[in-house]
Amino acid sequence: MNDLRSAPVRTRYAPSPTGPQHIGGIRSALFGWLYARRHGGQFILRIEDTDQKRTVPGAVELIQESFDWLGIDIDEGPREGGEYGPYVQSDRLELYQSWAKRLVAQGHAYKCFATAEELSEMRALGRGYDRRYRDIPDWQAAELEAQGKSYVIRFKMPQSGVTVGADMIRGQVEFDNTQLQDAVILKSDGYPTYHLAHIVDDYHMRISHVTRAVEWLPSFPLHLSIWEALGWEKPQFAHLPVMLNPNGKGKLSKRRQQFAESGRSVPVLAREFMEAGYLPEAVINFLINIGWNFGDDREVFSLNEAIERFDLKDVNPANSAYPIKKLDWLNSQYMQRADVDKLARRLKPVLESAGYRVDEERLRQVVPLLQVRLKTLRDAAPMAGFFFADWSTFEAPPHQILIQRKMTVDGARMVLSRSLPTLEDLEDFSAAAQHAAMTRLAKDLGLKNGQVFGTLRAAVTGQRVSPPTFETMEILGRDESLRRIKLALESLALATN
């Protein structure tokens, strides 16, 4: 194999299919993907399913769905195929077994026949595995095996000195070998553990840079030692900081949680971000910002702009709190900047899932009114669903909604009764013409613009909060707007009887 340091950049994301895709895993994948794209390399998806008991059916599809939604394209993987497949570890068992046996033959690993009872006794004494089978003679191991004794294969870690490794984010790191144990690399059922399998795969798949969470740093000396024992050129490593809960206390949970200081439920799974109505480009921007800084005090940037600047060496090694409020702000920024037709296509299924029949032409009219007001796609239904409801079933809102601050029932009725002829007589029913006419009316009535505009808004939408009043009425049209004002007048009449 070529020296990985001079080979093309190849990064990978290697999740276990044990459930829905966590956003922390997505960020680890994203950083590796950015680095590969920056250097014109390849990004590989590999499924590490050697823990068969925890494998969840459909999990791989959820992982791929998350990448598709976010726009993280995969060069090689279970679905895409590739030169170095298969890309699912359970399809590569013979490869791991052969290398584990070779490590035993070369004296770097050994067969351990410790029973569950023996291991339990060792734990009861307050220590881990005591290496009791590390140095038994070959004949004894063969005899135990001939008796049908079950065994695992453990790697022989050095028992003195230090192991030194280089990390692209943390610099040189050192580990005291006296604190390390002989880890299992092949289980008794023939399945490898992560410690062996990922190294064999990274070598055979020509991975040049390994990006993974800092939680794997304690295992780094074991992995370095296995690389050395196998005699393979090591890739470069980057142990990424983890994301903390929004309150800064503890690692971000794998389950949605509520946090007392905000009282909100925080999404942590990729699917939850989709369901919550976040735009994928906003989520990507948000994740890149956690642990990496674009520079120039910019917080909003495109994926292509990030690719041009991204370097693993610039990742902050410190763990960061999960700034969920920043995502709301970023999402609103992307909403405001979105192409109208593209945003309309994204809003349509959201509105339809809320029970509305969506007219696409009307939706394109409505979108510009919503862009500066939405935090997420899901906000569209409560704010603007009335545009797509059956207009024939519209009912005037309760009179309390029609009455604005520092107004009475009579005041609200006066506003609407005077508005009717004014709006009827307008030659031009555009939002601008309505605004000018209602501004004059407010002055004539001795009221503030907000009182007049707010009464009209409630009358035609049935809501306290909606898109701008006159743009809304322009879309509804003169006849429908006047009909709704008349219904509101009837509601106010009932309130005084």
C-alpha positions in Angstrom: 0.0 0.0 0.0 1.1 3.6 -0.7 2.1 5.8 2.2 -1.2 7.3 3.4 0.4 10.7 4.1 1.1 11.1 0.4 -2.1 9.3 -0.8 -5.4 11.1 -1.7 -7.5 12.2 1.2 -10.1 9.5 2.2 -12.2 10.0 5.3 -15.0 7.8 6.6 -18.0 7.8 8.9 -18.5 4.4 10.5 -21.6 4.3 12.7 -23.1 1.4 14.5 -26.7 0.7 13.3 -28.1 0.7 16.8 -30.9 3.3 16.3 -31.8 6.7 14.8 -29.0 9.0 13.7 -27.8 11.3 16.6 -26.8 14.8 15.6 -23.4 14.4 17.3 -22.6 11.6 14.9 -23.7 13.8 12.0 -21.3 16.5 13.1 -18.4 14.0 13.2 -19.3 12.8 9.8 -19.7 16.4 8.5 -16.2 17.4 9.7 -14.7 14.4 7.9 -16.7 15.1 4.8 -15.7 18.8 4.8 -12.0 17.8 5.0 -12.3 15.3 2.2 -14.1 17.8 0.0 -11.6 20.6 0.8 -8.8 18.3 -0.5 -10.6 16.8 -3.4 -10.8 13.4 -1.7 -13.5 10.8 -1.0 -15.9 10.3 1.8 -16.9 6.7 2.8 -19.8 5.4 4.8 -19.0 2.1 6.6 -21.5 0.3 8.8 -19.9 -1.2 11.9 -22.5 -3.9 12.9 -20.3 -6.3 14.8 -22.4 -5.8 17.9 -25.3 -7.9 16.5 -27.3 -7.8 19.7 -27.7 -4.0 19.5 -28.3 -3.8 15.7 -31.7 -2.3 14.9 -33.4 -3.1 11.6 -33.8 0.0 9.4 -31.1 1.9 11.1 -28.8 2.0 8.1 -31.6 3.4 6.0 -32.2 6.2 8.6 -28.5 7.1 8.4 -28.6 7.3 4.7 -31.8 9.3 4.8 -30.1 11.8 7.1 -27.2 12.3 4.8 -29.5 12.7 1.8 -31.6 15.3 3.6 -28.5 17.3 4.7 -26.9 17.1 1.3 -23.8 15.1 2.5 -23.0 13.0 -0.5 -21.3 9.7 -0.1 -18.7 8.4 -2.5 -18.5 4.8 -1.3 -20.9 2.9 0.9 -23.4 0.0 1.3 -25.8 1.7 -1.2 -23.2 3.3 -3.4 -20.8 0.4 -3.6 -17.1 1.0 -4.3 -13.7 -0.6 -5.0 -13.0 -1.5 -1.3 -16.3 -3.1 -0.3 -18.2 -4.7 1.2 -19.0 -1.7 3.4 -20.8 -3.6 6.2 -18.6 -5.2 8.7 -20.6 -8.4 9.2 -19.9 -9.2 5.6 -16.1 -9.0 6.3 -15.7 -11.5 9.2 -13.2 -13.7 7.6 -10.9 -10.8 7.0 -10.9 -9.8 10.7 -10.4 -13.4 11.8 -7.4 -13.9 9.6 -5.7 -10.8 10.9 -6.5 -11.7 14.6 -4.9 -15.2 14.0 -1.9 -13.6 12.4 -1.4 -11.3 15.5 -1.5 -14.4 17.7 1.0 -16.2 15.5 3.3 -13.3 15.6 3.1 -13.0 19.4 1.2 -9.7 19.5 -2.1 -11.3 20.8 -3.2 -14.4 22.6 -6.1 -16.7 23.2 -7.7 -15.9 26.6 -9.8 -18.7 28.1 -11.1 -16.7 31.1 -14.7 -17.8 32.0 -17.4 -15.4 33.0 -17.0 -16.6 36.6 -13.3 -15.8 36.5 -13.9 -12.3 35.1 -16.6 -11.7 37.7 -14.2 -12.6 40.5 -11.5 -10.2 39.1 -14.1 -7.4 39.0 -15.1 -8.2 42.6 -11.5 -7.7 43.6 -11.7 -4.2 42.1 -9.5 -4.7 39.1 -9.9 -5.6 35.5 -8.6 -8.6 33.7 -5.3 -9.7 35.3 -3.6 -11.2 32.1 -3.6 -14.7 33.6 -3.7 -16.3 30.1 -1.2 -13.9 28.5 1.9 -16.0 28.9 0.6 -19.6 29.1 2.7 -21.9 26.8 1.4 -22.9 23.4 0.8 -26.5 24.4 -1.5 -25.4 27.3 -3.5 -23.2 25.0 -3.8 -26.0 22.5 -4.9 -28.4 25.2 -7.6 -26.0 26.5 -8.8 -25.5 23.0 -8.9 -29.2 22.3 -11.1 -29.6 25.4 -13.6 -27.3 23.8 -12.9 -24.3 26.0 -14.3 -21.1 24.7 -11.8 -18.3 24.2 -11.5 -14.7 23.0 -8.4 -13.2 21.5 -6.8 -10.3 23.4 -4.1 -7.9 22.2 -0.8 -7.8 24.2 -0.4 -4.2 25.3 3.0 -3.0 26.5 3.2 -3.1 30.3 5.7 -0.3 30.8 6.7 3.0 29.3 4.4 5.4 27.4 2.6 5.3 24.1 2.8 8.6 22.2 0.4 9.6 19.4 -0.2 12.6 17.2 -3.6 14.2 17.0 -4.4 16.9 14.4 -6.5 18.8 17.0 -4.8 18.1 20.3 -1.2 17.8 19.2 1.0 15.1 20.8 -0.7 13.0 23.4 0.9 10.5 25.8 -0.4 7.5 27.7 1.0 5.6 30.6 1.1 2.0 29.5 0.9 0.7 33.1 -2.7 1.9 33.2 -3.8 0.0 30.1 -5.3 -3.5 29.8 -5.1 -6.3 27.2 -8.3 -5.6 25.2 -10.4 -8.2 23.5 -10.0 -7.9 19.7 -11.9 -11.0 18.6 -14.9 -12.4 20.5 -15.6 -16.1 21.1 -18.4 -16.0 18.4 -15.9 -15.0 15.8 -17.0 -11.4 15.6 -14.3 -8.7 16.0 -14.5 -5.8 18.5 -14.3 -2.3 17.3 -10.6 -2.1 18.3 -9.6 -4.6 15.6 -12.3 -4.2 13.0 -12.0 -0.5 12.4 -8.2 -0.7 12.0 -8.4 -3.6 9.5 -11.1 -1.7 7.5 -9.3 1.6 7.6 -6.2 0.0 6.2 -7.9 -2.0 3.5 -10.1 1.0 2.5 -7.1 3.3 2.4 -8.5 5.7 4.9 -6.0 8.6 5.2 -7.7 10.6 8.1 -9.7 9.2 11.0 -12.2 11.7 12.6 -14.0 10.5 15.7 -15.3 11.7 19.0 -12.8 12.5 21.8 -14.5 9.7 23.8 -12.3 7.3 21.8 -9.1 9.0 23.0 -8.6 6.6 26.0 -8.5 3.8 23.4 -6.0 5.6 21.2 -2.9 3.9 22.7 -4.4 0.5 22.1 -5.2 1.4 18.5 -1.8 2.8 17.9 -0.2 -0.4 19.3 -2.3 -2.6 17.0 -1.3 -0.5 14.0 2.3 -0.9 15.0 1.9 -4.6 15.5 0.4 -5.1 12.1 3.2 -3.1 10.5 0.8 -0.7 8.6 1.2 3.0 7.8 -1.1 4.8 10.2 -3.6 7.3 9.1 -3.8 10.8 10.7 -6.2 11.1 13.6 -8.5 13.9 14.8 -10.4 13.4 18.0 -13.3 15.8 17.9 -14.8 17.6 20.9 -18.2 16.5 22.0 -21.4 18.6 22.2 -22.6 19.3 25.7 -26.2 19.8 26.7 -27.5 23.4 26.2 -26.9 24.1 29.9 -23.3 23.0 29.5 -23.7 20.1 31.9 -22.8 16.7 30.5 -22.7 15.2 27.0 -25.6 15.9 24.8 -28.2 13.2 25.4 -29.2 10.7 22.7 -32.8 11.4 23.6 -34.9 14.6 23.3 -34.9 16.4 26.6 -36.4 19.5 28.2 -34.1 22.0 29.8 -35.4 24.0 32.8 -33.8 27.3 31.9 -35.6 27.4 28.5 -38.5 25.0 29.1 -38.2 23.8 25.5 -37.7 20.4 24.1 -34.4 20.1 22.3 -34.1 17.9 19.2 -31.0 15.6 19.1 -31.8 13.2 16.3 -31.5 14.0 12.7 -35.1 13.0 12.0 -36.3 15.3 14.8 -34.7 18.3 13.0 -36.6 17.3 9.8 -39.9 17.0 11.7 -39.3 20.3 13.6 -39.1 22.2 10.3 -35.5 23.2 10.2 -33.9 23.7 6.8 -31.0 21.3 6.1 -28.6 24.1 5.0 -29.3 25.8 8.4 -28.6 22.6 10.3 -25.4 22.1 8.4 -24.3 25.7 9.1 -25.2 25.3 12.8 -23.2 22.1 13.2 -20.1 23.5 11.5 -20.2 26.4 13.9 -20.0 24.1 16.9 -16.3 23.7 17.4 -15.1 25.5 14.3 -15.1 29.1 13.4 -15.4 30.4 9.8 -13.5 33.6 10.6 -14.3 37.2 9.7 -17.0 37.2 12.4 -19.3 35.4 10.0 -21.8 33.0 11.3 -23.9 32.5 8.1 -22.1 30.9 5.2 -22.7 28.4 2.5 -21.4 24.9 2.4 -19.1 25.7 -0.5 -17.6 28.6 1.5 -17.0 26.3 4.4 -15.3 23.8 2.2 -12.8 26.4 1.0 -11.7 27.2 4.5 -12.2 24.1 6.6 -9.2 22.4 8.3 -9.3 19.9 11.0 -6.3 21.6 12.7 -8.6 24.6 13.3 -11.2 22.7 15.3 -11.4 23.9 18.9 -10.5 20.9 21.2 -12.8 22.2 24.0 -16.2 20.7 24.3 -19.0 23.1 23.5 -22.6 23.6 24.8 -25.3 22.9 22.2 -26.5 26.4 21.3 -30.1 25.5 20.2 -31.2 29.1 20.2 -28.6 29.9 17.6 -30.2 27.3 15.3 -33.5 29.1 15.5 -31.7 32.3 14.4 -29.8 30.6 11.7 -32.9 29.0 10.3 -34.7 32.3 10.2 -31.8 33.8 8.3 -32.0 31.0 5.7 -35.7 31.4 5.5 -35.3 35.1 4.7 -32.7 34.4 2.0 -34.4 31.4 0.4 -35.6 31.4 -3.2 -39.4 31.8 -3.1 -40.2 28.8 -5.3 -37.8 26.6 -3.4 -39.2 27.6 0.0 -42.7 27.1 -1.4 -41.9 23.5 -2.3 -40.6 22.9 1.2 -43.7 24.5 2.8 -46.3 22.7 0.8 -45.9 19.2 2.4 -45.8 20.9 5.8 -49.1 22.7 5.2 -50.6 19.5 3.7 -49.6 17.5 6.7 -51.5 20.0 8.8 -54.7 19.2 6.8 -54.7 22.1 4.2 -55.2 21.8 0.5 -52.5 23.9 -1.0 -52.9 26.0 -4.1 -49.4 26.4 -5.4 -49.9 29.8 -7.0 -51.4 31.2 -3.8 -48.5 29.7 -1.8 -46.0 31.5 -4.0 -47.9 34.7 -3.2 -47.9 33.9 0.5 -44.2 32.9 0.9 -42.7 36.4 0.7 -45.0 37.5 3.6 -43.8 34.6 5.7 -40.0 34.6 5.1 -39.2 37.3 7.6 -41.6 35.8 10.2 -40.9 32.1 10.3 -38.4 30.4 12.6 -39.1 27.0 11.2 -41.3 25.5 8.4 -43.7 24.3 11.0 -44.6 27.9 12.0 -46.3 28.3 8.6 -49.4 26.4 9.4 -50.5 28.3 12.6 -49.5 31.6 11.0 -50.8 31.3 7.5 -52.9 28.1 7.3 -56.1 30.3 6.9 -55.0 31.1 3.3 -55.5 27.4 2.4 -58.5 26.5 4.5 -61.9 26.3 2.9 -62.9 30.0 2.7 -66.6 29.1 2.7 -66.3 27.8 6.2 -64.6 30.9 7.7 -66.2 32.1 10.9 -65.6 35.4 12.5 -63.3 35.2 15.6 -64.5 35.9 19.1 -65.0 39.6 19.7 -62.2 39.6 22.2 -59.7 39.1 19.4 -61.2 41.9 17.3 -60.8 44.5 20.1 -57.3 46.0 20.2 -55.5 47.5 23.1 -57.2 50.5 24.6 -60.3 50.0 22.5 -63.9 49.0 23.2 -66.4 46.9 21.4 -67.9 50.1 20.0 -64.5 51.3 18.9 -63.8 48.1 17.0 -67.2 48.2 15.4 -66.6 51.8 14.3 -63.3 50.8 12.7 -64.8 48.0 10.7 -68.0 49.8 9.7 -65.9 52.8 8.4 -63.4 50.5 6.7 -66.1 48.7 4.6 -67.0 51.6 2.4 -63.5 52.9 2.2 -62.2 49.5 0.9 -65.2 49.1 -1.4 -64.5 52.4 -3.1 -60.8 51.7 -3.7 -60.1 51.5 -7.5 -56.8 49.8 -6.7 -57.0 47.0 -4.1 -53.2 46.6 -3.8 -51.6 46.4 -0.3 -50.1 49.9 -0.9 -53.4 51.5 -1.7 -55.1 49.8 1.2 -52.4 51.0 3.6 -52.7 54.6 2.4 -56.5 54.6 2.8 -56.5 53.0 6.2 -53.7 55.3 7.4 -56.0 58.2 6.5 -59.0 56.6 8.2 -57.0 56.0 11.4 -56.1 59.7 11.5 -59.8 60.7 10.9 -60.9 58.4 13.8 -58.2 59.6 16.1 -56.7 56.2 16.5 -53.3 54.7 16.1 -52.4 52.8 12.9 -51.9 49.7 14.9 -55.4 49.8 16.4 -57.0 50.0 12.9 -54.7 47.6 11.2 -54.9 45.1 14.1 -58.7 45.1 14.0 -58.7 44.5 10.3 -56.1 41.7 10.6 -58.2 39.9 13.2 -61.3 40.3 11.1 -60.0 38.8 7.9 -57.7 36.1 9.4 -59.4 35.2 12.7 -56.0 35.4 14.4 -54.0 37.8 16.6 -50.8 37.0 14.7 -50.6 36.7 10.9 -48.7 38.0 7.9 -49.1 41.8 7.2 -52.7 42.9 7.1 -52.9 44.6 3.7 -50.8 42.0 1.9 -53.0 39.4 3.3 -56.2 41.2 2.1 -54.7 41.6 -1.4 -54.2 37.9 -1.6 -57.7 37.1 -0.2 -59.1 39.6 -2.7 -61.6 42.4 -2.2 -64.8 40.3 -2.1 -63.5 37.8 0.4 -61.9 40.5 2.6 -65.1 42.5 2.7 -67.2 39.4 3.4 -65.0 38.6 6.4 -65.2 42.2 7.7 -69.0 41.9 7.6 -68.9 38.6 9.5 -66.7 40.4 12.1 -69.3 43.2 12.4 -72.0 40.6 13.1 -69.8 39.1 15.9 -69.3 42.5 17.5 -73.0 43.2 17.3 -73.7 40.0 19.2 -71.2 41.1 21.9 -73.3 44.2 22.7 -76.6 42.4 22.9 
